[in-house]
């Protein structure tokens, strides 16, 4: 089976049901499904030794997001980055969000 991070992003598919998202999150054990303003999203907090490392990670995720034209919410704090993925236009979690979360994980593992 292809690694989740290696799947191409797709267009035109509906958002996933909450059950489908939970099943897919088995491949992303550090990620959680949450709702904010009644919109489901997947989220994870990354920890770093200092602000500079956290900032460098945010910049890497930002470059990845810009290259794919699919953008997360990122909160940068001293030694910590919170990342949230969801499809803004569709109002929920799409397979692309799971793929981008997996790619974010890959970036973190490379740091």
Biopython code that builds the backbone (N, CA, C, O; Angstrom):
import numpy as np
from Bio.PDB.StructureBuilder import StructureBuilder

atoms = [
    (1, "UNK", "N", (0.834, -1.182, 0.000)),
    (1, "UNK", "CA", (0.000, 0.000, 0.000)),
    (1, "UNK", "C", (0.876, 1.242, 0.000)),
    (1, "UNK", "O", (1.897, 1.287, 0.687)),
    (2, "UNK", "N", (0.482, 2.246, -0.765)),
    (2, "UNK", "CA", (1.237, 3.479, -0.850)),
    (2, "UNK", "C", (1.160, 4.227, 0.474)),
    (2, "UNK", "O", (0.101, 4.310, 1.096)),
    (3, "UNK", "N", (2.294, 4.767, 0.893)),
    (3, "UNK", "CA", (2.331, 5.582, 2.096)),
    (3, "UNK", "C", (1.383, 6.767, 1.911)),
    (3, "UNK", "O", (1.309, 7.345, 0.827)),
    (4, "UNK", "N", (0.676, 7.116, 2.949)),
    (4, "UNK", "CA", (-0.281, 8.213, 2.905)),
    (4, "UNK", "C", (0.361, 9.508, 2.401)),
    (4, "UNK", "O", (-0.276, 10.266, 1.669)),
    (5, "UNK", "N", (1.597, 9.765, 2.779)),
    (5, "UNK", "CA", (2.291, 10.986, 2.369)),
    (5, "UNK", "C", (2.603, 11.000, 0.874)),
    (5, "UNK", "O", (2.830, 12.068, 0.307)),
    (6, "UNK", "N", (2.617, 9.851, 0.237)),
    (6, "UNK", "CA", (2.959, 9.760, -1.181)),
    (6, "UNK", "C", (1.756, 9.832, -2.108)),
    (6, "UNK", "O", (1.916, 9.865, -3.328)),
    (7, "UNK", "N", (0.564, 9.856, -1.550)),
    (7, "UNK", "CA", (-0.635, 9.935, -2.390)),
    (7, "UNK", "C", (-0.711, 11.316, -3.047)),
    (7, "UNK", "O", (-0.401, 12.319, -2.404)),
    (8, "UNK", "N", (-1.113, 11.379, -4.296)),
    (8, "UNK", "CA", (-1.297, 12.692, -4.922)),
    (8, "UNK", "C", (-2.548, 13.370, -4.363)),
    (8, "UNK", "O", (-3.499, 12.705, -3.954)),
    (9, "UNK", "N", (-2.530, 14.682, -4.353)),
    (9, "UNK", "CA", (-3.725, 15.423, -3.952)),
    (9, "UNK", "C", (-4.744, 15.328, -5.077)),
    (9, "UNK", "O", (-4.384, 15.310, -6.254)),
    (10, "UNK", "N", (-6.008, 15.267, -4.709)),
    (10, "UNK", "CA", (-7.083, 15.113, -5.689)),
    (10, "UNK", "C", (-8.111, 16.218, -5.516)),
    (10, "UNK", "O", (-8.202, 16.836, -4.455)),
    (11, "UNK", "N", (-8.869, 16.458, -6.549)),
    (11, "UNK", "CA", (-9.936, 17.457, -6.513)),
    (11, "UNK", "C", (-11.266, 16.776, -6.789)),
    (11, "UNK", "O", (-11.320, 15.693, -7.372)),
    (12, "UNK", "N", (-12.329, 17.424, -6.363)),
    (12, "UNK", "CA", (-13.659, 16.960, -6.730)),
    (12, "UNK", "C", (-14.231, 15.842, -5.893)),
    (12, "UNK", "O", (-15.301, 15.322, -6.212)),
    (13, "UNK", "N", (-13.552, 15.459, -4.833)),
    (13, "UNK", "CA", (-14.096, 14.424, -3.965)),
    (13, "UNK", "C", (-14.760, 15.086, -2.760)),
    (13, "UNK", "O", (-14.339, 16.161, -2.334)),
    (14, "UNK", "N", (-15.791, 14.452, -2.212)),
    (14, "UNK", "CA", (-16.460, 15.051, -1.046)),
    (14, "UNK", "C", (-15.586, 14.932, 0.211)),
    (14, "UNK", "O", (-14.636, 14.151, 0.263)),
    (15, "UNK", "N", (-15.942, 15.728, 1.211)),
    (15, "UNK", "CA", (-15.246, 15.592, 2.488)),
    (15, "UNK", "C", (-15.572, 14.221, 3.074)),
    (15, "UNK", "O", (-16.557, 13.584, 2.700)),
    (16, "UNK", "N", (-14.734, 13.790, 3.989)),
    (16, "UNK", "CA", (-14.905, 12.483, 4.618)),
    (16, "UNK", "C", (-15.870, 12.581, 5.801)),
    (16, "UNK", "O", (-15.982, 13.625, 6.442)),
    (17, "UNK", "N", (-16.554, 11.485, 6.073)),
    (17, "UNK", "CA", (-17.385, 11.436, 7.272)),
    (17, "UNK", "C", (-16.459, 11.366, 8.490)),
    (17, "UNK", "O", (-15.282, 11.029, 8.357)),
    (18, "UNK", "N", (-16.977, 11.677, 9.652)),
    (18, "UNK", "CA", (-16.161, 11.616, 10.864)),
    (18, "UNK", "C", (-15.639, 10.201, 11.105)),
    (18, "UNK", "O", (-14.520, 10.025, 11.587)),
    (19, "UNK", "N", (-16.442, 9.196, 10.775)),
    (19, "UNK", "CA", (-16.009, 7.801, 10.909)),
    (19, "UNK", "C", (-14.842, 7.510, 9.978)),
    (19, "UNK", "O", (-13.868, 6.872, 10.378)),
    (20, "UNK", "N", (-14.936, 7.976, 8.738)),
    (20, "UNK", "CA", (-13.848, 7.767, 7.775)),
    (20, "UNK", "C", (-12.570, 8.470, 8.230)),
    (20, "UNK", "O", (-11.478, 7.918, 8.096)),
    (21, "UNK", "N", (-12.701, 9.675, 8.763)),
    (21, "UNK", "CA", (-11.522, 10.398, 9.247)),
    (21, "UNK", "C", (-10.870, 9.626, 10.386)),
    (21, "UNK", "O", (-9.653, 9.437, 10.393)),
    (22, "UNK", "N", (-11.666, 9.184, 11.340)),
    (22, "UNK", "CA", (-11.113, 8.423, 12.478)),
    (22, "UNK", "C", (-10.378, 7.167, 12.006)),
    (22, "UNK", "O", (-9.321, 6.830, 12.540)),
    (23, "UNK", "N", (-10.928, 6.478, 11.015)),
    (23, "UNK", "CA", (-10.268, 5.285, 10.478)),
    (23, "UNK", "C", (-8.933, 5.648, 9.835)),
    (23, "UNK", "O", (-7.934, 4.958, 10.036)),
    (24, "UNK", "N", (-8.919, 6.719, 9.073)),
    (24, "UNK", "CA", (-7.688, 7.156, 8.397)),
    (24, "UNK", "C", (-6.634, 7.616, 9.404)),
    (24, "UNK", "O", (-5.436, 7.488, 9.150)),
    (25, "UNK", "N", (-7.075, 8.149, 10.541)),
    (25, "UNK", "CA", (-6.123, 8.635, 11.538)),
    (25, "UNK", "C", (-5.329, 7.512, 12.197)),
    (25, "UNK", "O", (-4.367, 7.778, 12.918)),
    (26, "UNK", "N", (-5.718, 6.267, 11.960)),
    (26, "UNK", "CA", (-4.911, 5.143, 12.447)),
    (26, "UNK", "C", (-3.497, 5.228, 11.880)),
    (26, "UNK", "O", (-2.540, 4.800, 12.527)),
    (27, "UNK", "N", (-3.364, 5.779, 10.674)),
    (27, "UNK", "CA", (-2.055, 5.928, 10.035)),
    (27, "UNK", "C", (-1.298, 7.152, 10.555)),
    (27, "UNK", "O", (-0.118, 7.328, 10.254)),
    (28, "UNK", "N", (-1.978, 7.996, 11.335)),
    (28, "UNK", "CA", (-1.377, 9.224, 11.882)),
    (28, "UNK", "C", (-1.651, 9.271, 13.391)),
    (28, "UNK", "O", (-2.484, 10.057, 13.839)),
    (29, "UNK", "N", (-0.966, 8.447, 14.167)),
    (29, "UNK", "CA", (-1.322, 8.277, 15.577)),
    (29, "UNK", "C", (-1.197, 9.518, 16.454)),
    (29, "UNK", "O", (-1.821, 9.566, 17.513)),
    (30, "UNK", "N", (-0.429, 10.508, 16.065)),
    (30, "UNK", "CA", (-0.275, 11.707, 16.895)),
    (30, "UNK", "C", (-1.306, 12.784, 16.567)),
    (30, "UNK", "O", (-1.352, 13.826, 17.222)),
    (31, "UNK", "N", (-2.119, 12.534, 15.568)),
    (31, "UNK", "CA", (-3.109, 13.501, 15.128)),
    (31, "UNK", "C", (-4.458, 13.194, 15.761)),
    (31, "UNK", "O", (-4.787, 12.036, 16.017)),
    (32, "UNK", "N", (-5.236, 14.246, 16.011)),
    (32, "UNK", "CA", (-6.568, 14.077, 16.584)),
    (32, "UNK", "C", (-7.595, 14.784, 15.713)),
    (32, "UNK", "O", (-7.278, 15.718, 14.977)),
    (33, "UNK", "N", (-8.812, 14.322, 15.813)),
    (33, "UNK", "CA", (-9.933, 14.935, 15.121)),
    (33, "UNK", "C", (-10.643, 15.839, 16.118)),
    (33, "UNK", "O", (-11.062, 15.385, 17.183)),
    (34, "UNK", "N", (-10.778, 17.106, 15.781)),
    (34, "UNK", "CA", (-11.446, 18.079, 16.641)),
    (34, "UNK", "C", (-12.374, 18.928, 15.795)),
    (34, "UNK", "O", (-12.305, 18.918, 14.566)),
    (35, "UNK", "N", (-13.238, 19.656, 16.467)),
    (35, "UNK", "CA", (-14.117, 20.604, 15.781)),
    (35, "UNK", "C", (-13.858, 21.995, 16.326)),
    (35, "UNK", "O", (-13.684, 22.186, 17.530)),
    (36, "UNK", "N", (-13.838, 22.944, 15.439)),
    (36, "UNK", "CA", (-13.743, 24.341, 15.821)),
    (36, "UNK", "C", (-14.750, 25.099, 14.973)),
    (36, "UNK", "O", (-14.735, 24.998, 13.746)),
    (37, "UNK", "N", (-15.622, 25.853, 15.618)),
    (37, "UNK", "CA", (-16.702, 26.552, 14.927)),
    (37, "UNK", "C", (-17.524, 25.579, 14.077)),
    (37, "UNK", "O", (-17.919, 25.894, 12.955)),
    (38, "UNK", "N", (-17.769, 24.403, 14.632)),
    (38, "UNK", "CA", (-18.582, 23.347, 13.996)),
    (38, "UNK", "C", (-17.963, 22.797, 12.710)),
    (38, "UNK", "O", (-18.668, 22.208, 11.892)),
    (39, "UNK", "N", (-16.658, 22.983, 12.524)),
    (39, "UNK", "CA", (-15.970, 22.454, 11.347)),
    (39, "UNK", "C", (-14.930, 21.430, 11.806)),
    (39, "UNK", "O", (-14.020, 21.776, 12.560)),
    (40, "UNK", "N", (-15.050, 20.175, 11.362)),
    (40, "UNK", "CA", (-14.048, 19.167, 11.718)),
    (40, "UNK", "C", (-12.688, 19.502, 11.111)),
    (40, "UNK", "O", (-12.594, 20.026, 10.001)),
    (41, "UNK", "N", (-11.641, 19.189, 11.865)),
    (41, "UNK", "CA", (-10.264, 19.382, 11.394)),
    (41, "UNK", "C", (-9.373, 18.393, 12.122)),
    (41, "UNK", "O", (-9.714, 17.905, 13.199)),
    (42, "UNK", "N", (-8.227, 18.103, 11.521)),
    (42, "UNK", "CA", (-7.261, 17.241, 12.192)),
    (42, "UNK", "C", (-6.129, 18.121, 12.701)),
    (42, "UNK", "O", (-5.710, 19.070, 12.038)),
    (43, "UNK", "N", (-5.642, 17.786, 13.894)),
    (43, "UNK", "CA", (-4.680, 18.645, 14.565)),
    (43, "UNK", "C", (-3.587, 17.841, 15.248)),
    (43, "UNK", "O", (-3.770, 16.693, 15.651)),
    (44, "UNK", "N", (-2.424, 18.514, 15.360)),
    (44, "UNK", "CA", (-1.296, 17.917, 16.079)),
    (44, "UNK", "C", (-0.424, 19.034, 16.617)),
    (44, "UNK", "O", (-0.309, 20.098, 16.008)),
    (45, "UNK", "N", (0.196, 18.780, 17.777)),
    (45, "UNK", "CA", (1.152, 19.714, 18.364)),
    (45, "UNK", "C", (2.542, 19.090, 18.253)),
    (45, "UNK", "O", (2.753, 17.933, 18.615)),
    (46, "UNK", "N", (3.472, 19.876, 17.748)),
    (46, "UNK", "CA", (4.873, 19.455, 17.625)),
    (46, "UNK", "C", (5.693, 20.226, 18.654)),
    (46, "UNK", "O", (5.456, 21.414, 18.876)),
    (47, "UNK", "N", (6.653, 19.556, 19.281)),
    (47, "UNK", "CA", (7.508, 20.179, 20.297)),
    (47, "UNK", "C", (8.936, 20.313, 19.762)),
    (47, "UNK", "O", (9.437, 19.447, 19.045)),
    (48, "UNK", "N", (9.575, 21.431, 20.137)),
    (48, "UNK", "CA", (10.943, 21.730, 19.708)),
    (48, "UNK", "C", (11.744, 22.260, 20.889)),
    (48, "UNK", "O", (11.184, 22.657, 21.910)),
    (49, "UNK", "N", (13.047, 22.259, 20.734)),
    (49, "UNK", "CA", (13.929, 22.697, 21.818)),
    (49, "UNK", "C", (13.900, 24.207, 22.025)),
    (49, "UNK", "O", (14.204, 24.688, 23.116)),
    (50, "UNK", "N", (13.535, 24.961, 20.984)),
    (50, "UNK", "CA", (13.528, 26.416, 21.108)),
    (50, "UNK", "C", (12.664, 27.040, 20.023)),
    (50, "UNK", "O", (12.082, 26.342, 19.192)),
    (51, "UNK", "N", (12.590, 28.358, 20.047)),
    (51, "UNK", "CA", (11.770, 29.086, 19.083)),
    (51, "UNK", "C", (12.317, 28.961, 17.667)),
    (51, "UNK", "O", (11.548, 28.805, 16.718)),
    (52, "UNK", "N", (13.632, 29.029, 17.515)),
    (52, "UNK", "CA", (14.244, 28.978, 16.181)),
    (52, "UNK", "C", (13.918, 27.671, 15.467)),
    (52, "UNK", "O", (13.620, 27.683, 14.273)),
    (53, "UNK", "N", (13.969, 26.556, 16.167)),
    (53, "UNK", "CA", (13.642, 25.267, 15.548)),
    (53, "UNK", "C", (12.163, 25.207, 15.168)),
    (53, "UNK", "O", (11.810, 24.695, 14.106)),
    (54, "UNK", "N", (11.315, 25.725, 16.031)),
    (54, "UNK", "CA", (9.879, 25.743, 15.739)),
    (54, "UNK", "C", (9.602, 26.625, 14.517)),
    (54, "UNK", "O", (8.799, 26.258, 13.658)),
    (55, "UNK", "N", (10.256, 27.773, 14.436)),
    (55, "UNK", "CA", (10.090, 28.678, 13.304)),
    (55, "UNK", "C", (10.570, 28.042, 12.003)),
    (55, "UNK", "O", (9.919, 28.174, 10.967)),
    (56, "UNK", "N", (11.693, 27.361, 12.057)),
    (56, "UNK", "CA", (12.203, 26.684, 10.861)),
    (56, "UNK", "C", (11.202, 25.637, 10.365)),
    (56, "UNK", "O", (10.998, 25.490, 9.159)),
    (57, "UNK", "N", (10.586, 24.920, 11.286)),
    (57, "UNK", "CA", (9.590, 23.914, 10.917)),
    (57, "UNK", "C", (8.368, 24.582, 10.271)),
    (57, "UNK", "O", (7.861, 24.105, 9.256)),
    (58, "UNK", "N", (7.906, 25.676, 10.858)),
    (58, "UNK", "CA", (6.768, 26.401, 10.281)),
    (58, "UNK", "C", (7.089, 26.829, 8.858)),
    (58, "UNK", "O", (6.242, 26.727, 7.971)),
    (59, "UNK", "N", (8.297, 27.303, 8.638)),
    (59, "UNK", "CA", (8.684, 27.723, 7.289)),
    (59, "UNK", "C", (8.695, 26.551, 6.314)),
    (59, "UNK", "O", (8.317, 26.707, 5.153)),
    (60, "UNK", "N", (9.125, 25.385, 6.773)),
    (60, "UNK", "CA", (9.116, 24.197, 5.914)),
    (60, "UNK", "C", (7.682, 23.783, 5.566)),
    (60, "UNK", "O", (7.375, 23.482, 4.413)),
    (61, "UNK", "N", (6.820, 23.774, 6.571)),
    (61, "UNK", "CA", (5.420, 23.410, 6.329)),
    (61, "UNK", "C", (4.770, 24.441, 5.415)),
    (61, "UNK", "O", (3.985, 24.087, 4.535)),
    (62, "UNK", "N", (5.096, 25.710, 5.620)),
    (62, "UNK", "CA", (4.559, 26.761, 4.759)),
    (62, "UNK", "C", (4.972, 26.593, 3.312)),
    (62, "UNK", "O", (4.160, 26.782, 2.406)),
    (63, "UNK", "N", (6.223, 26.241, 3.085)),
    (63, "UNK", "CA", (6.699, 26.017, 1.710)),
    (63, "UNK", "C", (5.994, 24.809, 1.091)),
    (63, "UNK", "O", (5.607, 24.848, -0.077)),
    (64, "UNK", "N", (5.828, 23.745, 1.866)),
    (64, "UNK", "CA", (5.114, 22.556, 1.391)),
    (64, "UNK", "C", (3.674, 22.923, 1.019)),
    (64, "UNK", "O", (3.184, 22.542, -0.044)),
    (65, "UNK", "N", (3.011, 23.659, 1.894)),
    (65, "UNK", "CA", (1.618, 24.044, 1.658)),
    (65, "UNK", "C", (1.489, 24.923, 0.421)),
    (65, "UNK", "O", (0.585, 24.735, -0.394)),
    (66, "UNK", "N", (2.391, 25.874, 0.287)),
    (66, "UNK", "CA", (2.336, 26.783, -0.858)),
    (66, "UNK", "C", (2.559, 26.026, -2.169)),
    (66, "UNK", "O", (1.910, 26.315, -3.174)),
    (67, "UNK", "N", (3.475, 25.060, -2.156)),
    (67, "UNK", "CA", (3.748, 24.268, -3.357)),
    (67, "UNK", "C", (2.524, 23.460, -3.792)),
    (67, "UNK", "O", (2.335, 23.208, -4.982)),
    (68, "UNK", "N", (1.698, 23.056, -2.832)),
    (68, "UNK", "CA", (0.514, 22.249, -3.140)),
    (68, "UNK", "C", (-0.762, 23.087, -3.211)),
    (68, "UNK", "O", (-1.827, 22.570, -3.547)),
    (69, "UNK", "N", (-0.654, 24.378, -2.894)),
    (69, "UNK", "CA", (-1.814, 25.269, -2.820)),
    (69, "UNK", "C", (-2.893, 24.690, -1.902)),
    (69, "UNK", "O", (-4.083, 24.712, -2.216)),
    (70, "UNK", "N", (-2.445, 24.180, -0.777)),
    (70, "UNK", "CA", (-3.336, 23.619, 0.244)),
    (70, "UNK", "C", (-2.731, 23.997, 1.585)),
    (70, "UNK", "O", (-1.655, 23.514, 1.937)),
    (71, "UNK", "N", (-3.411, 24.856, 2.338)),
    (71, "UNK", "CA", (-2.788, 25.544, 3.454)),
    (71, "UNK", "C", (-3.406, 25.188, 4.808)),
    (71, "UNK", "O", (-4.629, 25.129, 4.935)),
    (72, "UNK", "N", (-2.570, 24.954, 5.812)),
    (72, "UNK", "CA", (-3.045, 24.646, 7.159)),
    (72, "UNK", "C", (-3.160, 25.914, 8.011)),
    (72, "UNK", "O", (-2.778, 27.006, 7.590)),
    (73, "UNK", "N", (-3.681, 25.738, 9.185)),
    (73, "UNK", "CA", (-3.552, 26.753, 10.229)),
    (73, "UNK", "C", (-2.342, 26.342, 11.057)),
    (73, "UNK", "O", (-2.242, 25.195, 11.493)),
    (74, "UNK", "N", (-1.436, 27.269, 11.268)),
    (74, "UNK", "CA", (-0.234, 27.008, 12.042)),
    (74, "UNK", "C", (-0.144, 28.034, 13.162)),
    (74, "UNK", "O", (-0.276, 29.235, 12.923)),
    (75, "UNK", "N", (0.078, 27.565, 14.374)),
    (75, "UNK", "CA", (0.289, 28.444, 15.517)),
    (75, "UNK", "C", (1.699, 28.199, 16.028)),
    (75, "UNK", "O", (2.024, 27.101, 16.479)),
    (76, "UNK", "N", (2.530, 29.223, 15.955)),
    (76, "UNK", "CA", (3.931, 29.160, 16.374)),
    (76, "UNK", "C", (4.066, 29.763, 17.758)),
    (76, "UNK", "O", (3.649, 30.895, 18.001)),
    (77, "UNK", "N", (4.656, 28.992, 18.663)),
    (77, "UNK", "CA", (4.951, 29.452, 20.011)),
    (77, "UNK", "C", (6.379, 29.036, 20.340)),
    (77, "UNK", "O", (7.003, 28.301, 19.574)),
    (78, "UNK", "N", (6.893, 29.493, 21.456)),
    (78, "UNK", "CA", (8.240, 29.105, 21.857)),
    (78, "UNK", "C", (8.263, 27.582, 22.036)),
    (78, "UNK", "O", (7.573, 27.044, 22.902)),
    (79, "UNK", "N", (9.057, 26.896, 21.218)),
    (79, "UNK", "CA", (9.236, 25.455, 21.335)),
    (79, "UNK", "C", (8.040, 24.608, 20.949)),
    (79, "UNK", "O", (7.995, 23.417, 21.257)),
    (80, "UNK", "N", (7.068, 25.215, 20.275)),
    (80, "UNK", "CA", (5.847, 24.465, 19.975)),
    (80, "UNK", "C", (5.190, 24.999, 18.713)),
    (80, "UNK", "O", (5.133, 26.208, 18.486)),
    (81, "UNK", "N", (4.691, 24.069, 17.890)),
    (81, "UNK", "CA", (3.903, 24.415, 16.702)),
    (81, "UNK", "C", (2.642, 23.561, 16.713)),
    (81, "UNK", "O", (2.706, 22.337, 16.824)),
    (82, "UNK", "N", (1.503, 24.220, 16.597)),
    (82, "UNK", "CA", (0.231, 23.514, 16.451)),
    (82, "UNK", "C", (-0.180, 23.609, 14.984)),
    (82, "UNK", "O", (-0.208, 24.696, 14.407)),
    (83, "UNK", "N", (-0.495, 22.469, 14.393)),
    (83, "UNK", "CA", (-0.888, 22.409, 12.987)),
    (83, "UNK", "C", (-2.297, 21.843, 12.883)),
    (83, "UNK", "O", (-2.638, 20.865, 13.547)),
    (84, "UNK", "N", (-3.106, 22.469, 12.044)),
    (84, "UNK", "CA", (-4.472, 22.001, 11.787)),
    (84, "UNK", "C", (-4.698, 21.963, 10.283)),
    (84, "UNK", "O", (-4.398, 22.920, 9.569)),
    (85, "UNK", "N", (-5.228, 20.852, 9.821)),
    (85, "UNK", "CA", (-5.562, 20.701, 8.400)),
    (85, "UNK", "C", (-7.054, 20.443, 8.267)),
    (85, "UNK", "O", (-7.623, 19.634, 9.000)),
    (86, "UNK", "N", (-7.676, 21.132, 7.333)),
    (86, "UNK", "CA", (-9.050, 20.876, 6.900)),
    (86, "UNK", "C", (-9.246, 21.614, 5.593)),
    (86, "UNK", "O", (-8.482, 22.520, 5.260)),
    (87, "UNK", "N", (-10.251, 21.232, 4.867)),
    (87, "UNK", "CA", (-10.527, 21.876, 3.584)),
    (87, "UNK", "C", (-11.513, 23.007, 3.827)),
    (87, "UNK", "O", (-12.701, 22.779, 4.058)),
    (88, "UNK", "N", (-11.009, 24.209, 3.772)),
    (88, "UNK", "CA", (-11.784, 25.397, 4.110)),
    (88, "UNK", "C", (-13.042, 25.511, 3.242)),
    (88, "UNK", "O", (-14.140, 25.729, 3.753)),
    (89, "UNK", "N", (-12.871, 25.364, 1.944)),
    (89, "UNK", "CA", (-13.997, 25.518, 1.027)),
    (89, "UNK", "C", (-15.079, 24.466, 1.249)),
    (89, "UNK", "O", (-16.270, 24.761, 1.148)),
    (90, "UNK", "N", (-14.660, 23.239, 1.554)),
    (90, "UNK", "CA", (-15.610, 22.144, 1.719)),
    (90, "UNK", "C", (-16.173, 22.071, 3.134)),
    (90, "UNK", "O", (-17.213, 21.451, 3.356)),
    (91, "UNK", "N", (-15.500, 22.696, 4.084)),
    (91, "UNK", "CA", (-15.990, 22.717, 5.460)),
    (91, "UNK", "C", (-15.803, 21.421, 6.209)),
    (91, "UNK", "O", (-16.659, 21.035, 7.006)),
    (92, "UNK", "N", (-14.698, 20.740, 5.968)),
    (92, "UNK", "CA", (-14.432, 19.498, 6.674)),
    (92, "UNK", "C", (-13.107, 18.908, 6.259)),
    (92, "UNK", "O", (-12.289, 19.569, 5.619)),
    (93, "UNK", "N", (-12.901, 17.661, 6.626)),
    (93, "UNK", "CA", (-11.642, 16.969, 6.341)),
    (93, "UNK", "C", (-11.775, 16.186, 5.043)),
    (93, "UNK", "O", (-12.706, 15.398, 4.872)),
    (94, "UNK", "N", (-10.855, 16.407, 4.151)),
    (94, "UNK", "CA", (-10.777, 15.774, 2.835)),
    (94, "UNK", "C", (-9.565, 14.842, 2.847)),
    (94, "UNK", "O", (-8.699, 14.970, 3.713)),
    (95, "UNK", "N", (-9.494, 13.930, 1.922)),
    (95, "UNK", "CA", (-8.313, 13.062, 1.847)),
    (95, "UNK", "C", (-7.034, 13.881, 1.683)),
    (95, "UNK", "O", (-5.975, 13.471, 2.158)),
    (96, "UNK", "N", (-7.119, 15.030, 1.016)),
    (96, "UNK", "CA", (-5.944, 15.883, 0.861)),
    (96, "UNK", "C", (-5.392, 16.350, 2.209)),
    (96, "UNK", "O", (-4.181, 16.495, 2.371)),
    (97, "UNK", "N", (-6.274, 16.582, 3.164)),
    (97, "UNK", "CA", (-5.831, 17.017, 4.494)),
    (97, "UNK", "C", (-5.035, 15.918, 5.189)),
    (97, "UNK", "O", (-4.029, 16.189, 5.845)),
    (98, "UNK", "N", (-5.483, 14.705, 5.043)),
    (98, "UNK", "CA", (-4.758, 13.569, 5.631)),
    (98, "UNK", "C", (-3.406, 13.387, 4.948)),
    (98, "UNK", "O", (-2.406, 13.101, 5.607)),
    (99, "UNK", "N", (-3.379, 13.551, 3.640)),
    (99, "UNK", "CA", (-2.117, 13.448, 2.900)),
    (99, "UNK", "C", (-1.150, 14.535, 3.344)),
    (99, "UNK", "O", (0.031, 14.264, 3.558)),
    (100, "UNK", "N", (-1.638, 15.761, 3.484)),
    (100, "UNK", "CA", (-0.770, 16.860, 3.898)),
    (100, "UNK", "C", (-0.330, 16.696, 5.355)),
    (100, "UNK", "O", (0.788, 17.079, 5.700)),
    (101, "UNK", "N", (-1.166, 16.148, 6.195)),
    (101, "UNK", "CA", (-0.755, 15.862, 7.572)),
    (101, "UNK", "C", (0.370, 14.831, 7.576)),
    (101, "UNK", "O", (1.327, 14.954, 8.340)),
    (102, "UNK", "N", (0.253, 13.821, 6.728)),
    (102, "UNK", "CA", (1.315, 12.809, 6.629)),
    (102, "UNK", "C", (2.608, 13.427, 6.104)),
    (102, "UNK", "O", (3.696, 13.061, 6.548)),
    (103, "UNK", "N", (2.494, 14.349, 5.175)),
    (103, "UNK", "CA", (3.692, 15.033, 4.668)),
    (103, "UNK", "C", (4.299, 15.938, 5.742)),
    (103, "UNK", "O", (5.519, 16.093, 5.812)),
    (104, "UNK", "N", (3.457, 16.526, 6.567)),
    (104, "UNK", "CA", (3.938, 17.331, 7.694)),
    (104, "UNK", "C", (4.694, 16.444, 8.676)),
    (104, "UNK", "O", (5.742, 16.834, 9.192)),
    (105, "UNK", "N", (4.167, 15.260, 8.932)),
    (105, "UNK", "CA", (4.855, 14.287, 9.793)),
    (105, "UNK", "C", (6.225, 13.940, 9.235)),
    (105, "UNK", "O", (7.211, 13.872, 9.969)),
    (106, "UNK", "N", (6.273, 13.722, 7.941)),
    (106, "UNK", "CA", (7.534, 13.383, 7.283)),
    (106, "UNK", "C", (8.558, 14.508, 7.477)),
    (106, "UNK", "O", (9.724, 14.243, 7.768)),
    (107, "UNK", "N", (8.124, 15.749, 7.316)),
    (107, "UNK", "CA", (9.027, 16.883, 7.548)),
    (107, "UNK", "C", (9.545, 16.892, 8.980)),
    (107, "UNK", "O", (10.730, 17.125, 9.217)),
    (108, "UNK", "N", (8.658, 16.640, 9.926)),
    (108, "UNK", "CA", (9.047, 16.638, 11.339)),
    (108, "UNK", "C", (10.080, 15.539, 11.615)),
    (108, "UNK", "O", (11.041, 15.751, 12.354)),
    (109, "UNK", "N", (9.874, 14.392, 11.027)),
    (109, "UNK", "CA", (10.822, 13.283, 11.234)),
    (109, "UNK", "C", (12.188, 13.581, 10.639)),
    (109, "UNK", "O", (13.189, 13.007, 11.067)),
    (110, "UNK", "N", (12.239, 14.465, 9.663)),
    (110, "UNK", "CA", (13.505, 14.822, 9.021)),
    (110, "UNK", "C", (14.235, 15.936, 9.771)),
    (110, "UNK", "O", (15.389, 16.233, 9.459)),
    (111, "UNK", "N", (13.581, 16.554, 10.753)),
    (111, "UNK", "CA", (14.237, 17.639, 11.485)),
    (111, "UNK", "C", (15.133, 17.112, 12.581)),
    (111, "UNK", "O", (15.761, 17.894, 13.295)),
]
sb = StructureBuilder()
sb.init_structure("model")
sb.init_model(0)
sb.init_chain("A")
sb.init_seg("    ")
for serial, (resi, resn, name, xyz) in enumerate(atoms, 1):
    if name == "N":
        sb.init_residue(resn, " ", resi, " ")
    sb.init_atom(name, np.array(xyz, "f"), 0.0, 1.0, " ", f" {name:<3s}", serial, name[0])
structure = sb.get_structure()
